[in-house]
Amino acid sequence: MSISDFRKKKLLFLFNVFFDVNQSGEIDVKDFELAIERVCQLRGWAKGTPKNQETHSVMLEIWEGLRSKADKDNDGQVSVEEWCNMWDAYAKDPSTVMDWQNKYMNFMFDLEDASNDGGIDASEFALVCSSYGLEKKECELAFKKMARGQDEVSREQFASLWEEYFSSEDPCAPGNFIFGKTSF
């Protein structure tokens, strides 16, 4: 792998905390099913409700997109190496963003924007990130670093920060904080 230690730490954090939900060491459909359950419970979206069904649909589309792009050995799982190789290719040319990556970015923005006002504030951000096991105080600090003193982050800003997370080598870049962690 040609990824720097810093970027690899960021990718492994995302892999381990947000994707490998069952901590099996690989990402598979079971992780997405657990994530769907977690997200719906966090937001109070009961089975059969439109938001619950939408979450299922979007998350399974994201899984299929991820699997089809990263699962090079077609074993139905995405290994750490496959994960890092896929994101390294994206970092080298962000214009090659895949549909599932955009879906995931928009899903995360919409999940964090609980008030549905077009912006993520510190409490919305901290609630979602802490639901993945991060300390709420760290999430609040990460939001301050990410938002650069603003009260909210818009979808457009989030998209720019997202790209920065996957491609930046600068430990102080605001995009490094979009998943609630303050250091790698």
C-alpha positions as semicolon CSV with decimal commas, in nm:
position;residue;x (nm);y (nm);z (nm)
1;M;0,000;0,000;0,000
2;S;0,123;0,346;-0,082
3;I;-0,081;0,518;0,188
4;S;0,096;0,730;0,449
5;D;0,075;0,619;0,812
6;F;-0,145;0,921;0,891
7;R;-0,401;0,850;0,617
8;K;-0,397;0,479;0,700
9;K;-0,484;0,561;1,064
10;K;-0,781;0,769;0,945
11;L;-0,901;0,492;0,714
12;L;-0,863;0,226;0,982
13;F;-1,055;0,440;1,231
14;L;-1,343;0,471;0,984
15;F;-1,325;0,100;0,898
16;N;-1,325;-0,012;1,263
17;V;-1,571;0,236;1,416
18;F;-1,825;0,315;1,144
19;F;-1,817;0,014;0,911
20;D;-1,698;-0,305;1,088
21;V;-1,985;-0,277;1,334
22;N;-1,962;-0,639;1,454
23;Q;-1,581;-0,611;1,492
24;S;-1,514;-0,920;1,278
25;G;-1,211;-0,762;1,109
26;E;-1,391;-0,738;0,773
27;I;-1,691;-0,547;0,644
28;D;-1,989;-0,748;0,522
29;V;-2,365;-0,718;0,488
30;K;-2,409;-0,813;0,857
31;D;-2,227;-0,492;0,954
32;F;-2,471;-0,291;0,745
33;E;-2,770;-0,469;0,899
34;L;-2,638;-0,383;1,247
35;A;-2,570;-0,023;1,141
36;I;-2,926;0,008;1,005
37;E;-3,062;-0,115;1,335
38;R;-2,840;0,129;1,529
39;V;-2,932;0,429;1,313
40;C;-3,304;0,356;1,321
41;Q;-3,295;0,310;1,697
42;L;-3,100;0,635;1,742
43;R;-3,357;0,828;1,540
44;G;-3,663;0,640;1,668
45;W;-3,758;0,508;1,325
46;A;-3,968;0,200;1,397
47;K;-3,983;-0,099;1,161
48;G;-4,217;-0,040;0,872
49;T;-4,202;0,340;0,889
50;P;-4,096;0,529;0,575
51;K;-3,766;0,651;0,732
52;N;-3,681;0,299;0,849
53;Q;-3,750;0,158;0,501
54;E;-3,553;0,439;0,336
55;T;-3,259;0,377;0,570
56;H;-3,263;0,005;0,484
57;S;-3,275;0,079;0,113
58;V;-2,999;0,341;0,113
59;M;-2,766;0,148;0,343
60;L;-2,799;-0,171;0,140
61;E;-2,729;0,028;-0,180
62;I;-2,417;0,165;-0,009
63;W;-2,311;-0,189;0,088
64;E;-2,361;-0,317;-0,268
65;G;-2,163;-0,026;-0,408
66;L;-1,882;-0,076;-0,159
67;R;-1,874;-0,451;-0,215
68;S;-1,872;-0,420;-0,593
69;K;-1,584;-0,170;-0,587
70;A;-1,364;-0,292;-0,302
71;D;-1,424;-0,668;-0,270
72;K;-1,160;-0,767;-0,522
73;D;-1,155;-1,135;-0,427
74;N;-1,537;-1,160;-0,441
75;D;-1,570;-1,329;-0,101
76;G;-1,860;-1,108;0,010
77;Q;-1,639;-0,919;0,255
78;V;-1,417;-0,613;0,238
79;S;-1,081;-0,662;0,409
80;V;-0,869;-0,384;0,556
81;E;-0,634;-0,405;0,257
82;E;-0,920;-0,386;0,006
83;W;-1,068;-0,090;0,199
84;C;-0,741;0,105;0,206
85;N;-0,665;0,035;-0,160
86;M;-1,009;0,161;-0,265
87;W;-0,978;0,487;-0,067
88;D;-0,620;0,538;-0,183
89;A;-0,740;0,527;-0,545
90;Y;-1,008;0,786;-0,456
91;A;-0,752;1,013;-0,285
92;K;-0,530;1,006;-0,594
93;D;-0,822;1,120;-0,809
94;P;-1,128;1,246;-0,616
95;S;-1,306;1,309;-0,946
96;T;-1,352;0,930;-0,963
97;V;-1,596;0,938;-0,670
98;M;-1,832;0,646;-0,686
99;D;-2,208;0,665;-0,649
100;W;-2,205;0,470;-0,322
101;Q;-1,950;0,712;-0,173
102;N;-2,177;1,006;-0,252
103;K;-2,475;0,816;-0,111
104;Y;-2,283;0,748;0,211
105;M;-2,168;1,108;0,243
106;N;-2,523;1,235;0,192
107;F;-2,662;0,969;0,426
108;M;-2,422;1,080;0,701
109;F;-2,507;1,446;0,645
110;D;-2,881;1,376;0,659
111;L;-2,840;1,157;0,967
112;E;-2,645;1,429;1,147
113;D;-2,884;1,706;1,036
114;A;-3,160;1,582;1,269
115;S;-3,344;1,916;1,254
116;N;-3,350;1,890;0,873
117;D;-3,258;2,258;0,842
118;G;-2,975;2,210;0,591
119;G;-2,695;2,238;0,846
120;I;-2,528;2,023;1,109
121;D;-2,476;2,183;1,449
122;A;-2,250;2,066;1,733
123;S;-2,517;1,879;1,929
124;E;-2,651;1,697;1,621
125;F;-2,297;1,600;1,522
126;A;-2,198;1,483;1,871
127;L;-2,514;1,276;1,913
128;V;-2,451;1,074;1,597
129;C;-2,075;1,033;1,638
130;S;-2,106;0,938;2,006
131;S;-2,363;0,673;1,912
132;Y;-2,071;0,490;1,745
133;G;-1,888;0,474;2,080
134;L;-1,688;0,796;2,069
135;E;-1,677;1,026;2,373
136;K;-1,929;1,308;2,341
137;K;-1,674;1,571;2,455
138;E;-1,430;1,460;2,186
139;C;-1,708;1,479;1,927
140;E;-1,794;1,834;2,035
141;L;-1,427;1,935;2,007
142;A;-1,404;1,766;1,666
143;F;-1,706;1,970;1,552
144;K;-1,537;2,295;1,660
145;K;-1,226;2,203;1,461
146;M;-1,429;2,090;1,161
147;A;-1,662;2,394;1,159
148;R;-1,377;2,643;1,209
149;G;-1,573;2,858;1,452
150;Q;-1,905;2,843;1,270
151;D;-2,224;2,724;1,440
152;E;-2,322;2,498;1,150
153;V;-2,177;2,305;0,860
154;S;-2,376;2,307;0,535
155;R;-2,402;2,012;0,293
156;E;-2,161;2,186;0,053
157;Q;-1,907;2,243;0,330
158;F;-1,952;1,884;0,446
159;A;-1,880;1,756;0,093
160;S;-1,556;1,953;0,084
161;L;-1,458;1,834;0,431
162;W;-1,540;1,476;0,326
163;E;-1,300;1,490;0,032
164;E;-1,036;1,639;0,261
165;Y;-1,073;1,354;0,512
166;F;-0,979;1,094;0,253
167;S;-0,705;1,285;0,075
168;S;-0,535;1,524;0,318
169;E;-0,197;1,456;0,474
170;D;-0,229;1,764;0,699
171;P;-0,320;1,656;1,057
172;C;-0,477;1,999;1,117
173;A;-0,703;1,994;0,809
174;P;-1,065;2,053;0,920
175;G;-1,189;1,756;0,718
176;N;-1,004;1,516;0,947
177;F;-1,267;1,573;1,215
178;I;-1,587;1,483;1,024
179;F;-1,620;1,148;1,202
180;G;-1,585;1,290;1,555
181;K;-1,223;1,201;1,631
182;T;-0,974;1,475;1,717
183;S;-0,644;1,297;1,658
184;F;-0,498;0,997;1,476
